[in-house]
Amino acid sequence: MTFKSTKVEDAGNGALKVTGDFTMLGQTRPVVLDVKLNKIAPHPFRPTIEVAGFSATTTIDRRQWGFDKYAPAVGAEVKIRIETEFNRELPKS
């Protein structure tokens, strides 16, 4: 599975709507992630690094990607949750 963003929109209050191409099982479809900025802060052990933490969620219908085995006996709706953080070197002062 891969996700490549194509558009980022501010949704207010530290939230973003991130649109992109989600590829699974060789098929690509557009998906929108609901993203929340959790925190931006200095790294606790590396003072020259700043860390930004994000949570992202979306729900897909797995059948749209050809993964329809046992549907509808097994639910088709799949909730995806991504927890990530990004680090950047702070400029030298």
Secondary structure, DSSP 8 states (H G I E B T S, - for coil): -EEEEEEEEEEETTEEEEEEEEEETTEEEEEEEEEEEEEEEE-SS-TTEEEEEEEEEEEEEGGGGT--TTTTTS--EEEEEEEEEEEEE----
